[in-house]
């Protein structure tokens, strides 16, 4: 049985020359590498943004704690004044 000159898609790729196969593999690897690099850059940027937000929130929480301490101190002082009368 002689080889057919036209075959369906998966089988016709079997007889492709090696440089074409290597070029296809290189193109796929390049695409995956570029996609991964874009994802790394995206998440690196997002991480930087989240760090800024976390620092701001940490400072706000410390300010709130300080206000609560001050308010607690005033409340204790107020209770002592009323107890002494």
C-alpha positions as CSV (number, residue, x, y, z in Angstrom):
1,X,0.0,0.0,0.0
2,X,1.6,3.3,-1.1
3,X,1.7,6.3,1.2
4,X,-1.0,8.8,0.6
5,X,-0.1,12.3,-0.3
6,X,-3.0,13.9,1.6
7,X,-3.8,12.6,5.0
8,X,-6.0,13.9,7.8
9,X,-4.5,16.5,10.2
10,X,-3.0,14.5,13.1
11,X,-1.3,12.0,10.7
12,X,-0.1,14.5,8.2
13,X,1.9,16.2,11.1
14,X,3.8,13.0,11.7
15,X,5.9,13.4,8.6
16,X,6.8,17.1,9.1
17,X,10.5,17.9,8.9
18,X,12.4,18.4,12.2
19,X,13.2,22.2,11.8
20,X,9.5,22.9,11.5
21,X,8.8,20.9,14.6
22,X,11.5,22.7,16.5
23,X,10.3,26.0,15.4
24,X,6.8,25.1,16.6
25,X,8.1,24.0,19.9
26,X,10.2,27.1,20.3
27,X,7.1,29.3,19.5
28,X,5.1,27.5,22.1
29,X,7.8,27.8,24.7
30,X,8.3,31.5,23.9
31,X,4.5,32.1,24.3
32,X,4.4,30.3,27.6
33,X,7.5,32.2,28.9
34,X,6.0,35.6,27.8
35,X,2.7,34.7,29.5
36,X,4.4,33.7,32.7
37,X,6.5,36.9,32.6
38,X,3.4,39.0,32.2
39,X,1.7,37.2,35.1
40,X,4.8,37.7,37.3
41,X,4.9,41.4,36.5
42,X,1.1,41.7,37.1
43,X,1.2,40.0,40.5
44,X,4.4,41.9,41.5
45,X,2.6,45.2,40.8
46,X,-0.5,44.0,42.7
47,X,1.7,42.9,45.7
48,X,3.3,46.4,45.8
49,X,-0.2,48.0,45.8
50,X,-1.4,45.7,48.5
51,X,1.7,46.5,50.7
52,X,0.9,50.2,50.5
53,X,-2.7,49.5,51.5
54,X,-1.6,47.3,54.3
55,X,0.9,49.9,55.6
56,X,-1.8,52.6,55.5
57,X,-4.3,50.3,57.4
58,X,-1.7,49.4,59.9
59,X,-1.1,53.1,60.7
60,X,-4.8,53.7,60.9
61,X,-5.2,50.8,63.3
62,X,-2.4,52.1,65.5
63,X,-4.1,55.6,65.5
64,X,-7.4,54.0,66.5
65,X,-5.7,52.0,69.3
66,X,-4.1,55.2,70.5
67,X,-7.4,57.0,70.5
68,X,-9.0,54.2,72.4
69,X,-6.2,54.3,75.0
70,X,-6.7,58.0,75.4
71,X,-10.5,57.6,75.6
72,X,-10.0,54.7,78.1
73,X,-7.8,56.9,80.2
74,X,-10.3,59.7,80.2
75,X,-13.0,57.3,81.2
76,X,-11.0,55.9,84.1
77,X,-10.1,59.5,85.2
78,X,-13.8,60.4,85.0
79,X,-14.8,57.4,87.1
80,X,-12.2,58.2,89.7
81,X,-13.5,61.8,89.9
82,X,-17.0,60.7,90.5
83,X,-16.0,58.1,93.1
84,X,-14.0,60.7,95.1
85,X,-17.1,63.0,95.4
